[in-house]
Every structure is written in C-alpha cells, then in structure tokens.
Amino acid sequence: MCGIVGYVGARPCEEILVAGLEKLEYRGYDSAGVAMMIPGGIEKVRAVGNLAKLKEALEVAERQGIVPAPDDNGEYTGIAHTRWATHGRVTEANAHPHSDESGTVQIVLNGIVENHADLRAALQADGCEFSSETDAEVVAHLIHKHFDGDLTEAVRAAYTELRGHYAIVAMHADVPGVIVGARKECPLIIGIGKDGTENFLASAIPAFMASTRRVLTIENGELVTLTGHDVRIETIEGEPVDRESELVEWDEEEAEKAGYDTFMMKEIHEQPEAIAETILDRMPHDDGVDLSDVGLSDEYLTNVERITIVACGTSYHAGLIGRYAIGEWARVPVGMDIASEFRYSNPVIGKGDLVIGITQSGETADTLAAMRLAREAGATVLTVTNIMGSQATRDSDAVMYTRAGLEIGVAATKTFVAQVAAMYLLALRLAELRGTLPHERVVELVSELKAIPEKMDETIEKVSESVVEISGRHYDQSFFLFLGRHIGLPVCLEGALKLKEVSYIPSDAYAAGEMKHGPIALLDENTPVVCVATDSPILDKMLSNIEEVRARGAQTIAVATEGNGRVEGVAEETILIPRTDWVLQPLLAIIPLQLLAYHVARLNGLNVDQPRNLAKTVTVE
C-alpha cells in the first residue's frame, strides 16, 4: 500500500517528487524518501515518520549542497516513496529508496516480493551485502547484477526472478534521464507531460495531477521506459505496446478517491490488494504457510493447548471466522469473547494459553486492556493489527500484521478482510504443525487462498449491478434481518453491522437455526431477510430456514455460490459469488453485504465515509 512517484523532465525534481508524495501520503506514513540525480551520481534522502520529517531532512541536505542537477540534456531525474511498513521495522535503513551496495541502482517498490528470502540468500552467497530488513532491497541487487548498460533489460531480467505482486520504479547513475517501471498486479500510472518536456510515474493519479491530467495505464506484466520526451511500453517478453493516453477530468477530491464517489467504495475495491499484501509472501511455496515474521515458534504453536480470541466490533466478527477455521482445520479449542466483556469476567486463562487480540488500529482501549490482563495471567498474547508501532504491538508477545494500508472510511471494509485472511493463515499453520490436515488438503487450501484476490475482483465486478438493483427495491425499509449458519453467521453479523453503521436502519443478525426462537415474530411482507447460503456441509439446513422465512411472507435475498441452482430455486433474489473452499467463502460473501449497506445508505442521501456518532478508533471504554 506504499506510494510511488517518479519524474524525468526539464524542471528541478525535488519539489515535484515531494508534492507527489503529499498526494499519496494516505498510502503510507511510516517513512519517506527520495533519490535524485546530482553531479557525479545519485543521492538519496530518507526519514522516518511523515512527510514533514522528509522535508526537514531535505532542507538539511540542501544546506550541505545536495541538490538535484540536470544531465547533459537538461533533464532532472528522481524517484520517491512513502512507506506503509510490511517487511522490516520502521527505521531509516528500511525506508525507500533502496540501492545496491554501490548506490548506482536506486529503486522504490509497492507490494510484496514473495520469494525475497530465497533471493536474498542466493545474492548473499554471491557476495552481496544487504543494509535493510526489507523484501524490496533484493530488487536493487538483482537489477545491479543484470545491468550491462541497458536499464530496461536489467529490470526485465530482475522481473523474471521475482515472485509476488508489486510495482517497481528504478533509476541508474550511469543512465541519467531515464526511469524504468514494471508492474505485476500493483498499480502504476504514467502521467504524460503537457509540453513534451517531462513525464511522470506514480502509483496513483493524484501524484501528478497538478502538472498533467493526461494518463497512460500500465497493465499487468508490462514494462515502461520513461524519459522527459518519450514513453515506451512493452510486455515483459519485449513486445511493444501501443496504447492511447486518456484525459482525466476529476477534480482533486475525486482524484484522492481514485475517481470513486467515496472512500468507502474505493476501499471496497482495494480489498483484493489488501488480501494479497497480507497473505502472499506468507505462502512462499505451494504446500504451506510461513509465519516466521510473527514471533511465535513452531514448537509453541504445535503445543498450544487453548486459544482465546478477544476483539471489538468488526474485528470481533473477523475473530469469529478465525475461530471456525482454527477449529475446523487445526482442532484446537478456541474461545471467543468481546474484549469489553472479557476484561471484567475474571477469565480462566494462564500459562499454556494463547490469547489473540484483534485490533485494526492497535489502539482499541478494551482490546488493549484484555490483552494486558491475559499477559498478567501468564498467557502468551498475539496481536493481529494493521498499524506498525501501535500500542498493541508493545503490549503483546508476538504480532501478525495485516497489510491493508490506510483506511479512511469509518466503516471497516478492507481491514476486515485482511484480518480474516490473517486468521486463515494462522489456522492453516496450526493445522500443518499439528498434522490435523492431510498434506494434499493443505496444498489445496493454500492454492484456494492464493486465488482469493482475483476472485474478489471478479466478485466486485459481477455482483455490483445486481446489488444496486436490490438496494433500489429495499432501501426504504425500516428493518433488515440477516441469517446465516456456521461460518456464514459472522458474515451476517458483519453485514448487519455495516448496514447499521452507514444507513442507520435497524438490523439484526441471527444464527438461522435460532430464528424460530424469537426473531420470526418480526417477519412480515415488508421485511427483507438477507441469507448467507453459500456452499457448505450445512447448506440443506440453511435452505430449510429460507423456506421458513418465505412461508411468513418476508422477502428473501440470498448470497449463494455460483452453480448452485438449489438456492436460486428457493430465494426470491439471489446474488451469486465465485466458487471457493467453503471455509474461505466469507472473504467473497461479505462483498455483496458491504455493497448493500453502501447503496442503501447512498439512496437515503447519507455520508458513508463519516457516519454519525462513530469514530475510526475507539480509544476510550
């Protein structure tokens, strides 16, 4: 979720690069840095913290005579980066840009290099010395290794050795006036200068909108070679790409939302990237999960006797899904508690217990208090959080970072799915170590989980139109009921919460088997009942519950798996999502419910990004 800016052109580049980073700071604020051509080579300036710290460092550099300089053609060259930390602590050494040992190659990267450990080991065996803990640094060393006077070919060769999802921008001291970018799944956009004297590269359009609104999108598996007066795009195989530029007519606010009407909608569309960032490098091979970055030993995980999950709100729902997955795959006893209840319940925990605190911000007061109580009782505490350096990371024995990036909308979307993905990784690793799943089943689940980002993209594309239509029919109702079973229940709980948060319509979520024990009394012909009826071992039971709802005249809206005509034959309205393993279905099934909440709220004229009475982080009891 980091921000990238690159520039080649006739204007001094320092201010341009920093101004671009200012528009991308929402993508990361752990550290920032720039690399610029100066007389005799390249100089980089980096700083820990937000852009204000980088500006201070640049002022110091300027007083020391470090300023960008044009090449023989009168062109300035530079790249810049704002970091959302994933690999490595928040330190200046881990800030981008990264270089090879000589400093002649400088790169910035957004994304994850999955096979960085293997590449690092091979490069070190060849004599390379590394200066950071990051996965990105291997890219600089690889480009240096392959460089033979042609920067484009060096980037191409490095690209073929990399596995993961990323966008790269590179420059070389021996090739002034040139930057080369490459994309694999992470965004990279070209800005075409107005007068043929400058061009830009960035991870998002706002970075260069002050200078140009003419853009070219780099597609997956493409390279771009940029000078101040020329843009050359080609496939990774070397085939030239002829693509027309487009004129973007957004205003600045629209640009920060990447053209979406709201941050919430933008963040719904960012969910595939959030999942990919969280999982892919933790599954470097096809037959297992690597959680060496978390801080819990294999021996500990193999022998853990009991797990308790504590969380609040949306994080609690992610924990519920995790509980089901751990129980299903790893066969470890798992308790689940609302953090505000756990801390006052005199819980029976102690040495041998693993307590998992899930908190997006890492600052949720009740979750922090529950974690501290658990540690005082002798339990081992694992934090699942999105924010490096947050209080939760200091109050725990181990940390699993979700890498969703900054979430501006108050109602959590991409941070929720990232938490769920993290819990799946933990469940799979426990199953591996404890031998509770056959090897071929682990391989199957790893494959299915790796495919989820693409299937999420597919889901968003396929369901959006039908959800808009369904929302238009039901947005003026006074009450919604959500029903699900087993792992579908927390999906319903989260869907109902989203509807409440952004539309202010009363809603309830129930285990479908419990409907007859009270909630059925609420049903009439005006009640929309949203049913999560994806494929699972208990689908037959869920279908019976839908029939019971229809018998009372209520209006049924089912989320179902593609190809299952049984659900379509029972529910009045059906939203179909792609097929995956039934335990992983929540990552897809939640998307229609997020969109339903969004469109119902918008049809009622409400501000979905800033719902009334809510805050992004709850730091008080």
DOGUSE-265124 format. One record per atom (N, C-alpha, C): x, y, z. Coordinates in pm, whole numbers, plus 50000, padded with zeros to 5 digits. Atoms other than C-alpha are relative to their C-alpha. Example, Ala and Ser with C-alpha at 12.3 -4.5 7.8 and 13.67 -1.06 7.14 Angstrom:
BEGIN
500894988150000
512304955050780
500905012050000
499184988149994
513674989450714
499235010950073
//
This chain:
BEGIN
500824988050000
500005000050000
500855012650000
499104988550001
503025022949963
499715009149881
500154990550109
503135053749741
501305001849924
498854998750089
505495057349442
499825012349912
499974989050096
506435088349240
501334999449926
498794998950081
508925090848954
499865011649903
500054988350089
509885120748738
501265000649915
498924996250091
512045128348434
499525012149922
500454988350073
511895163248286
500885012150021
499194987950006
513125198448247
499975008350128
500104992349876
512105210948593
500774993250113
499395006249882
514065205748916
499014990850070
500955010549965
512565173849055
499644999350147
500235002149857
512765176949435
498605004050042
501324995349959
509635197949484
498894991949935
501015007950071
507725177849224
499794986650069
500095013049934
508525145049397
499315001150135
500604998449867
507605157749743
498525003449987
501424996650021
504375173349614
499204987749961
500685012550035
503505139749459
499784991250120
500155008149879
504155121749787
498915005650091
501044994149916
501875146249966
498624995149959
501295005050049
499015134049748
499844985050023
500045014549980
499905097849825
500264996150145
499625003449864
500615100150196
498984990650065
501005009249946
497355081650266
500424985449978
499545013550027
499165051150122
501114995350095
498965003949906
501775051350397
500685012050063
499384988949931
503285074050658
501034995450104
498985004949908
505855052450837
501365006249972
498764993550041
508765067150641
499845004849857
500054994850136
509515085350318
501425002949955
498684997250051
512435091550088
499975003749852
499844996650141
513665105049754
501414996149957
498695001850062
516545096449521
500035008949876
499934990350109
517735123049273
501394999649937
498734998250067
520415126549011
500655013050046
499204988449964
523145150349130
501294999149920
498725001350071
526525158548978
500824988350053
499185011349961
528525126448981
499264987550042
500705012249960
525745101649062
498595002650050
501334999249941
522615097149270
500155002250150
500054998049856
521885109849620
498584997150047
501335002449944
519045097349835
499925006050139
500314994249870
517445113550139
498784992850054
501105007649940
515225093350374
499765004850142
500334996149863
513435099850701
498884991150053
501065007349933
511325080650949
498905009750039
501144991649966
507835094551004
499325005449876
500794994750110
505575115650790
500845009149910
499284992050098
506495138950505
500665012350060
499364988649934
507265167550740
501454996650038
498655004449964
510275147250857
500914999349876
499225000450124
511415141650498
500365014149955
499734986250040
511115178750423
501135005950085
498924995349913
513315186350724
501344994249956
498775006550044
515885161150603
500495005849868
499624994050128
515855176350254
500585014050020
499444986849970
516465210950399
501434998850050
498645002449952
519505197350583
500914996249883
499215004250116
520715180650262
500345011849910
499774988350085
520315213050068
501095008950058
498974991849936
522435231850321
501394993749984
498755007250022
525065205050263
500384999549853
499704999450143
524965211849889
499444988749919
500605011250072
522925181149795
498695004749936
501174995350075
520505193449529
499974993049865
500085006550131
519235178049207
500665008549892
499324993150109
521095186548889
499574993949868
500385005450131
520225183148520
501144992249937
498975007150074
522055158948292
500395008249877
499514992850118
523695168447963
498875004449908
501174996250081
520245170047802
499085009750071
500814990449926
518945193948065
498844993850076
501105006949932
516725167448232
500384996150142
499885004449862
516265160848601
499334986450015
500525013549982
515635125348723
499894997150149
500155003649859
514235113349054
498844990550023
501075008849956
512085087849233
499755002450148
500364997549861
510285089549566
499014989650049
500795010949941
508385067349808
499505004250137
500514999049864
506155069050113
499584986050042
500045014149964
506135036750310
498904996750099
500835007149904
503485015650477
500754987250031
499065010749969
505764991450657
499354986349998
500435014050001
505324954350586
501164991050042
498835007949965
508764938250592
501055009150064
499004992049933
511134952550846
499415011150084
500464989749907
510794977351127
499975013749935
500044986350048
510135014251084
501315006750039
498694994049980
513735026351054
500435006949872
499514993450119
515655048550817
500624990149903
499395010150086
517575018350687
498974992449919
501065007350071
514275001950589
499145009049912
500744990750085
512905033350422
500484998949856
499644999450141
512845035250043
500445014249966
499515009650097
514515041649804
501084990850057
498955009649967
516745010949829
500994999249885
498945000450101
520025006049647
500824987350013
498985010349990
522674980649569
501155005550084
498884995749915
525984982449758
500685012649949
499294988650059
527475007749516
499195012850000
500864988350007
524465030849524
499675004549860
500284995950138
524315031849145
498574996849957
501405003550026
520915014649133
499165004850117
500954995949898
518015030449324
498614995549956
501355004850035
514555015149339
499015003950109
501124999349907
511185020949500
499014989049961
500885011350025
508604993449534
498745001350084
501275001749930
504964989849629
499574985649982
500455013850011
503864954549710
500844990550082
499335010649927
505394922049824
500814991549903
499195009950071
508264900949691
499934987150081
500265012249924
507194866249799
501254991750022
498825008649992
510464848649731
501265007850040
498864991749965
512694875649882
501044992650083
499045007149915
514254852050137
500944991349917
499175008450086
515464827749871
500935008649914
499174991250082
516704856249651
501115006450082
498994994149913
518494872749941
501134990150029
499005010249970
520244840350032
500924997649880
499195002350120
521404834949672
500925011949972
499204988150024
522614870849637
501125001250103
498964999649896
524464869249968
501084989649971
499025010250037
526124837149852
500935005049889
499194994050107
527374857349551
500825011950049
499214989349944
528854883249786
499285013050025
500754987749975
526074909449807
499835002550149
500244996149861
525804928250133
498745008450007
501274993149984
522374939650245
500065010050116
499994989649897
521684970850451
498645001950066
501344998649944
517974966450530
499404986450029
500755012249971
515454940850654
498894997649898
501165000150089
513094946750362
500114989649890
500035008550118
511994924250081
500405007849875
499784991850119
512404953549839
501465000949960
498594997850032
516184956149863
500534989749901
499515010250093
516634923549671
499855004749855
500244995350136
515244941249364
501175008549951
498864991650038
518044967149364
501234991649968
498855008750024
520694939949391
499844991949872
500235007750122
519094919549114
500215008749876
499814991050115
518994949448877
501495002849980
498554997950010
522654956748956
500684987749940
499415012650049
523514920248890
499824998749850
500335002150142
521834920848548
500365012049912
499764987850079
522884956048440
501244998749913
498925000150096
525024957448129
499885011949905
500144987850077
524414992948016
498575003649962
501394997950040
520664988947946
499114997950122
500805001049879
518444996648245
498714992349977
501245007350030
515284983548077
500234984950004
499735014350003
516864949648015
500354994650138
499675004349864
518194948148371
498744998450083
501265001249927
514734954848514
499214987949950
500715011450057
513254929148276
500564986850058
499385012149948
515754902748390
499684998050148
500365001049858
515104910648757
498554995650017
501435003149994
511364908748698
499764985049986
500225014350024
511624873148571
500394991450119
499595007549882
513234862348900
499095002550121
500834996249887
510664878849125
498674992649999
501325005649984
507544862149258
499265008450103
500794992049908
504784882249420
499085009449925
500794989550064
502714912949345
500655013250038
499204988349973
504444946149311
499965009749882
499654990450103
505164977649117
501395005350035
498624995749981
508814988049073
500275012249914
499434989450081
510435020248957
501485000850034
498565000449980
514215020848907
500695011149922
499124990950071
516945045448810
501444995350022
498615004449994
520685040948750
500905012149976
499104988650009
523545065448795
500655001249863
499364999950131
525015055448458
499025002749886
501024997850103
521735061548274
499155012050041
500784988249960
520645097348351
498855002549903
501144996650084
517335109648221
499094988449965
500815011950026
515735075148235
499534994150132
500495008749894
513495057048482
499214988849934
500685011950053
512065022348426
499064994650106
500995005549910
508895008748581
499514986549951
500585013050033
507374974048593
498874997250095
501205002649918
504044961948717
499634985349999
500635013049985
502804929048850
498915001450105
501224999249920
499284933948990
499835013150078
500144987449929
500034965849189
499965011749901
500234989450098
499044998849022
501255008249968
498954991150046
501445020248819
499455007949881
500644991250098
500275050148613
501045009749945
499144990350066
502095072148361
499265013249987
500524986650026
501495109548355
500775006249885
499374994550120
502195124948013
500095015250014
499834985749985
503665159948043
499365007949887
500784991950094
501875188347866
500785004449878
499244993750109
504695201847650
501104991349944
498995009050054
506785171147570
501365001150064
498714998349933
509505180347818
500074992550134
499965007149872
508555158748118
498954988850001
500925011049981
506845126348217
500094995050144
500145004249861
505745110448545
499644985250008
500495013249962
505265076148701
499505000850144
500524999749863
503145070549012
499084988250024
500935010749963
501075045049199
498565004749997
501364994850011
498035068049175
500035013749933
500074987950081
496945097248957
500185013050079
499854987349929
496765124249229
501445004950011
498594996249983
500565123949249
500465010149897
499544990850104
500915143148922
498895008849943
501124992350056
497535159848871
500265015049994
499694985750005
498965194248944
500765003749873
499204997650119
501115190248631
499354995149871
500635005550120
499085168948391
498814991450038
501155008949985
495785150948353
499934989749888
499925009950107
496845130148055
500744987850053
499445011849935
497495094448169
500034987949907
499915013250062
498525060248046
500084989650111
499975010549899
497795029248250
500924988849955
499155011650025
500445002248268
499254987750046
500745012149966
498834968048262
500934989850066
499255010549934
499894937248450
500984993349903
499015006550085
503114921848313
500615009049895
499424990550096
504314953448135
501125008150065
498914991249963
507454974848150
499815013449932
500014986950064
507725012048082
501375006450017
498774992249997
510845031647994
499645014549974
500464986250001
510425068648061
501195009549990
499114988550002
512435098947954
499135012650004
500784987749997
511415135347957
499185002249876
500694997650126
510275133747597
499444987449936
500435012550064
509395097147537
499484990250104
500545010749918
507335068647682
499964987349914
500015012650074
507935032747571
499484988950092
500595011149925
505695004647698
500194987249921
499865013050064
506354968147626
499634989150099
500275011449913
505414934147760
501314995250061
498815005349936
507814915747984
500794991349902
499335008050103
508594894047679
500695008849895
499354991050092
509714925047489
499165004849883
500894995650106
506694930347262
499555014450024
500454986249980
505904967447207
498505000850021
501414997849971
502574980047339
499635014049952
500514987350052
500685007347155
498685003150071
501204997049922
498185023847387
499785015150001
500354985950001
496375057047365
499885005350143
500164993749870
496555080947657
498565004850018
501344995349967
493395092747833
500095012950078
500074987649925
492385126447971
499114997950122
500755001549876
491295125048336
499405013450037
500684987549971
488715151248424
499495000750143
500364999649859
488495145448801
500405013450060
499474989449917
488725173449049
500944993650104
498985005349910
491335170049326
499424990450104
500625009049902
488925154449578
499694986649937
500285012550070
487825128849322
501294992149977
498745006650025
491435121449245
500514992550121
499565006849879
492255113249606
499174987450026
500845011849991
489385088749590
500134991049877
499735007950122
490815074649263
498794999549907
501164999550087
487655085149082
498724994550060
501205005049933
485285068249325
499285011450071
500794989549934
482495088449482
500365001350148
499745000249856
483535078849835
501244991650030
498905008549956
486455064450026
499524985850028
500495013349970
484265035550134
499964991349873
500035007750123
483695024649775
501414997249949
498615002150040
487365029549694
500624988550080
499405010149913
488325007749990
499384986349980
500595012850039
485844980649893
500764994349880
499275004450118
487644979149558
501474997050029
498615002849962
491044978349735
500154987050077
499925012149919
490164946349920
500854988949938
499105010250055
491854922749672
501475002950027
498614996449973
495104941849713
500344998150148
499765001849857
494744941650093
500224985350034
499845014449979
494334903850088
501364995449948
498735004250060
497294899149854
501195004450086
498914994949916
499534921050071
500144991650127
499995007149873
498574901250380
500474985749987
499795014550005
498934865750251
501174995349914
499225006750102
501164861049951
501424996650043
498645003649962
504674863150096
500044990450119
500075009749892
503494841950388
499644986049950
500185013050065
502794813950142
500994999249885
498984999650106
506114813449954
500064987449915
500045012650073
505564777549848
498554995349989
501365004450027
502534758349732
499454990450104
500435010549908
502394734550025
500025004250146
500014996349860
502314755550339
500035014950024
500064986249954
502354787750537
501265003150080
498824995449927
505364807050669
499605011850087
500324989349905
504654827650982
501235003750083
498774996849927
508284833451077
500085014750038
499984985849967
507604870951080
499155003550121
500974997349893
505024867551360
500644999950138
499335000549871
507274858051650
499564988850092
500365011949924
505724825151766
500704988049939
499245011250052
507904794451735
499094988649955
500755011950042
506764762951558
499734990950118
500195008449882
507284744351884
498845004950085
501104994749920
504954767952066
498654997249934
501275001950069
502234766051801
499604985249997
500315014350001
502494728251789
499384995550130
500395004849868
501904725152160
498985008850072
500954991349932
499494753452236
498744992150037
501095008249948
496674739352446
498635006149974
501304993550011
493944765252409
500215014249948
499934986750057
493264797352221
498755007850040
501114990949975
491094826852323
500205012349913
499964988250086
490304854952079
499185011050065
500714988449945
489354889652208
500055011349897
500074989250098
488214918551991
498695007750020
501214991749995
485554945251941
499515002649857
500584995650126
483164954051658
500324990949884
499675007550120
484224943451310
501124989950026
498915009249968
487414927951450
499494987550071
500625011449933
485234905651668
499424990349896
500555008750105
483484892551357
501104992649925
498865006750062
486854885251196
500504988650089
499595010449905
487774866151511
499084988049999
500945011150007
484604845351488
500304990949881
499645008150117
485564834251138
501284992250028
498775006849962
489034826451267
499764988350093
500335010949907
487544805551546
499504987749925
500505011250079
485644784251296
501124993349922
498935005550083
488704780051073
501004992150084
499055007049914
491044770451358
499394986950051
500675012249954
488514745751494
499884989649890
500205009150112
487814730651152
501304993749954
498755004850059
491414727351035
501004994750103
498945003149905
493634726251343
499534992350123
500595007249889
491274710851600
500545004650135
499594994149873
492454734351876
498785006450065
501124993249934
489874745552136
500185015249994
499944985550016
489084782052068
498815006450068
501044991849941
487124805952285
499995013749934
500164987050063
485824839252159
499275009150096
500664990949907
484954869552368
500125014349952
499954985650021
484084905852326
500975005750103
498944995449911
487044924252473
499485007250123
500554992449888
484924947052691
499334991050103
500565009749907
483284916352846
501104991450063
498915008549953
486414895252874
500745006250118
499164993649899
488284920553085
499325000850136
500724999349873
485564920553352
499394986650041
500645012949975
484684883553350
500844990650086
499105008449923
487534870653566
500324987349921
499825011550090
488614847853278
500974989650056
499155011149958
490154814053342
501054997949892
498905001150096
493424817353150
501314999950076
498705000249937
497074812253225
501064994549909
498905005550076
500324796753113
499524988449913
500455010150095
499824774852808
498925004949908
501044994250084
497014796552669
500605010149903
499704989550097
497364817652355
498785009049991
501064990150013
495264849252361
500315008849881
499844992150122
494794866752027
499145012550012
500724987350001
493854903452035
499985005649859
500154994650135
492494916351704
499555014550010
500324985749995
492524954051665
500605006749877
499534993750122
492774972451334
501005011150031
499184988449968
494225003951487
501164996850092
499035002849896
496224987251760
499855009050121
500214990449891
494775013251996
498634998450067
501345001849944
491304999652087
500104997250149
499775000249856
491055005452460
499624986750064
500455012349936
489034974652558
500864988049960
499155011150045
491154951152347
501375000750064
498714998449933
494374965352490
499914995550146
500175004049860
493054960752844
499874984950014
500165014649998
492034924752769
501344993149977
498705005850027
495474917152627
500945001250121
499154998249882
497244931752931
499594990650112
500495009349899
495044911553163
500494985949972
499575013450038
495904880052970
501494997950027
498565001249975
499644886752990
500314999250148
499805000449856
499434893453360
499664986350058
500395013349955
497754859553399
500944989149951
499025009750047
500684842553224
499794994749861
500275004550136
499154837252880
500965006749901
499284994050111
501044843452556
499015007949916
500924991250072
499494872452364
500525003049860
499744996950140
499424875951986
499065011349958
500814989250056
498224908451829
499874998349849
500254998850144
496644909651484
499595014549976
500254985750015
496824946151378
500515004949866
499644993850127
497184968751078
501085010650014
499164988349977
499394995151237
501304996350070
498685002349941
503104990551296
500295010650105
499654990749894
504285006351622
498855004150089
501144996749917
500795008251771
500184994350140
499885004449862
500265002652142
499854984850012
500235014549993
499014967152082
501284992349972
498755007050032
502374957451934
500955000050119
499144999249882
504054968352257
499444992250118
500665007149890
501554950152478
499854985149972
500165013950040
501974916052314
501344993149987
498805008150016
504474887852280
500344997549853
499825002550143
504004883951904
499005008549923
500854991250082
502484904151619
499854994149861
500275003150140
500834894451293
499375012449936
500494987950065
500454924851071
499094996549882
500794999950123
497614928050829
500525011649918
499364989950084
498754949850543
498995006549908
501104994450077
495574966550435
500255014249954
499794986050030
497015001450419
499015008750074
500844990649929
495345032650549
498554998949954
501445000450027
491575030350571
499385012850052
500544987049964
489875064250568
498524999050039
501395001949964
486215053650569
499874994350141
500175004549861
484985048750926
499534985550006
500495013750003
483105016850842
501054990949938
498895008550046
485784989850811
499564990749888
500245009350111
485914970450485
501274992149971
498795007350037
489404961950362
500794995450122
499305004749881
490804959750715
499344987450055
500695012049956
488144933750797
500474987749923
499625011850077
489014910450510
501464996550023
498605002849969
492724914350587
500134992550132
500005007349872
492054903250946
499554985549981
500485013650027
490084873250823
501104991849933
498925007050070
492924864050587
501124996150097
498975003049901
495414866150874
499604988250087
500475011249918
493284842551081
500044986849923
499875012050083
493154817850792
501454995149997
498595003850001
496954818450774
500394993050130
499695006049871
497224811151145
499384986150012
500685012949993
494664783151122
500714989549915
499295009350087
496504767150831
501354995850058
498715003249941
499874769451002
499854990650119
500275009049888
498474753451317
499684986049949
500375013150055
496994725451107
501234992749945
498755005950051
500324719850930
500834994050112
499095004049892
502314717951251
499434988550083
500625010149913
499824696351437
499544987649924
500345011550080
499184672651148
498544996549996
501445002549996
495424676751157
499355000249863
500505000550137
495034680050780
500974992049914
499115006750095
496394657250507
500785010349919
499164990850076
499214673150309
499295005149875
500674995850124
497144673549990
498885010050029
501024990249963
494384692550173
500635013650029
499284987549976
496884718850290
500365006549867
499644994950133
498124722549931
498785006149932
501254995150060
494534726749812
499585013350060
500434987849933
493754753350072
500955011649971
499054989650036
496954772750001
499695005349860
500324996050137
496054773049632
498725008449996
501274992649998
492494784549705
500175013850062
499804987049934
493644812049940
500795009549910
499244991650093
496184824849687
499125005449886
500894995950110
493384826949429
498955010250045
501074991549948
491134847849656
500085014449947
500014986250051
492374882749545
499365001249862
500604999750134
491484875149182
498504997550007
501425002949987
488144860449287
499235011550066
500644988249943
487404891349497
499765010549893
500204990850113
487964913149190
498804995649917
501105005650080
485624890348999
498665002150071
501244998349923
483034892049277
499495014349991
500404986050004
483024930049287
499405003449864
500484997150136
482604931648910
498644993549974
501205007550036
479874905248891
498775004050082
501174997949915
477654914649186
499555014550007
500294985849978
477744952549172
498655004149943
501234995750064
474874957148928
498774994350071
501165006149935
472534932449098
499785005850139
500164994149866
473234947449442
499385013849990
500624986850022
472364982149309
498494998349980
501435002350026
469034968349182
499274995850127
500625004649876
468274950349509
499895011450101
500034988549908
469164981349711
498885009649963
501064991050045
466805001949500
498614995250038
501315005549963
463934978549592
499785000250151
500155001949856
464624977849967
500555011450086
499304989949922
466395009950072
499105007450099
500914992549914
463265024750231
499344991450108
500565008649895
462534995350463
500505004450137
499684995449864
462595000850838
500804989850080
499305010449926
464254968050939
500504989349904
499445011250074
466544941150791
500394989050098
499525011549924
467174906250926
501044992649917
498955007750064
470374887050841
500064986250065
499985013649949
470504849150876
501154992149937
498945008650049
473424825150848
500264988650097
499615011349917
474824792750983
501514997949994
498595003549992
478274781651096
500835012149958
499094989250035
480934802750923
499295011449925
500804989550061
478204822250742
499415009750102
500594991249898
476934836551073
500825012650022
499264987549984
479834860851131
499945009049878
500204991750119
479404872450771
498715008150015
501264993049976
475804881050859
500155010750108
499784990249893
476884898251180
500725012349946
499274988750057
479334919750985
499145007649899
500894993450094
476794926850709
498975008750070
500984992349924
474194937950963
500645012250064
499294988849941
476774959651137
500275010949897
499754990250104
477714976750810
498745007849968
501264993250031
474064984250738
499645009950109
500284990949889
473574999151082
500925012149997
499014989349992
476775019451065
499765011049899
500024989750104
476215037050735
498605004049956
501364996550043
472435036250674
499085003850115
500804997449879
471125039151034
498684992450002
501205008450000
468505012750956
500184988850102
499895011149904
467874988651246
500114986649926
499825013250059
469094953951158
500474990450108
499585010249905
469744921451337
500564988349921
499435011950060
471814890751258
499874988450097
500275011549914
470944856451391
500524987249936
499815013650048
472024820751365
498664995149947
501275003250065
469404807851124
499184989850078
500715010049921
468534778351347
499305005750121
500604993349885
467654802951625
498825008949962
501054990850044
465194822451414
498654996550063
501305004149947
462254801951541
499865002850149
500024997349857
463214811051897
499855014950030
500294986149973
462054846751870
499935009149879
499994990350109
463084866851560
498944997949894
501035002450101
460474850151340
498775008650024
501134991449968
457934871851520
500095013749933
499804987050063
459424902451346
499655000149852
500135001050145
458754889850996
498615003649951
501234997950076
456094903350765
500405002549856
499744998850145
455774910450393
500955011549966
499124988750026
457864942250427
501424997850051
498705002349939
460884925950592
500974993649902
498965006650077
463984919950378
500834991050092
499195009449923
465824889150508
501184995849912
498795002950074
469404885950387
500584986950053
499575013449960
470574849650394
501334996549934
498745005050054
474164837850352
499854985049983
500295014050032
473614804450177
501024994749901
498935005350084
476974796350024
500164985150026
499815014449987
478024760349971
500714996650131
499415004649874
478814742450297
499354986850038
500625012649958
478094709650475
498615001550060
501324998149939
475034725450634
499085008449911
500834992250091
473534741650324
498544995550004
501385004949995
470454719250343
499215006650113
500674993649885
469634733350686
499685014649969
500214986050033
470064768750556
498845001749902
501104999450096
467694761950266
498664998250070
501245001849923
465074749750511
499635012950073
500264987449931
465444782150707
499475010749904
500514990550099
464924802550390
498544997049969
501395003850024
461744783050322
499105004850114
500794995549885
460534791250674
499755015049995
500154985450013
461144828250612
498955003349895
500954997350108
459244827650285
498574996350039
501335004149956
456344809550450
499325010950082
500554988849921
455904840450671
499855012749916
500244988850090
455744863250366
501145009849987
498884990750008
459134880150416
500724998749866
499304999550128
461364889350122
501434995150017
498695006249981
464444867450092
501015004349894
498864996350084
467774879149949
501144990750039
498995010149967
470344851049931
501325003049931
498655000350058
474104852049879
500384985449985
499805014250028
474934819049712
501224998049910
498865003750082
477754801049533
499564997549856
500315002350141
477774801149153
499844985349969
500225013750041
476384769749001
499064992350090
500935006949910
474084761449290
498585004849975
501364996250034
470614763149142
499004997550111
500915002949890
469084749949463
499645012850075
500264987649928
469434783749633
499125009249916
500794991550088
468094802549332
498554995349992
501365005350005
465084779749337
499195002850125
500684997849872
464264788749698
499865014950031
500014985849966
465194825449746
499375008349889
500634991350098
463334853649574
501045007949920
498924992750066
466514873049495
501314993550040
498755007149973
469954857049466
501175007749943
498744993850041
473424872249448
501054988849997
499095011250017
475984847549312
501455004650010
498584997149985
479654847449413
500814988049950
499185011050054
482544826649271
500194988750100
499795011849918
483214791949400
501405000050060
498735002649934
485994785749652
499744990050111
500225009149888
486544763149952
498985006150096
501114994649922
483554766350180
500465007750124
499514992749882
485644777750480
500505013949961
499494987150047
487084806250271
498915009149944
501074992350062
483694817850140
499735013650064
500274986749944
483364846650391
500725011549931
499264989350066
486024866550205
499285004949874
500784996150117
483744866849899
498575003950039
501414997749964
480334865850068
499785013550065
500204987149934
480944897850264
499875011449900
499994989050096
481364918649948
498595004749963
501354995250029
477664919149844
499345007050119
500614993749883
476714928150203
500585013850025
499414986749992
479184957050212
499375009249897
500594991950107
477814969349880
498535003150028
501404997649965
474234965350000
499905011550100
500004989249901
474934987050305
500345013349935
499564987850067
476715012350087
498875006349917
500994994550092
473985016249825
498715004050072
501184996149922
471115016450076
500245013550066
499674987349937
472875044550261
500015011549899
499904989450101
473605064249945
498625003649945
501354997250047
470005060649826
499205008150101
500634992049895
468995075850157
500735013250025
499334987149995
471335105250099
500985001750114
499144999549881
473805096650378
501485000049964
498554999450014
477535102550419
500594986950052
499525013149958
479005067450423
501415000650058
498634999049950
482565079150496
500085004950144
500004994449865
481665097350815
498634998150065
501315002449937
478645080750979
499905007350135
500214992449878
477125099251269
500414991950124
499715005549867
478355092451623
501154990050003
498965010350005
481185069451508
501375006249982
498604996350021
484965072451520
500764987949946
499225010850059
487595052251335
500654991450107
499315007349894
489405042551652
499355003350134
500644998149870
487755037551993
501064998550108
498915000049904
490385047152246
499535002250144
500554998849865
488055050052548
499074988250024
500955010649967
485885024952731
498605003649954
//
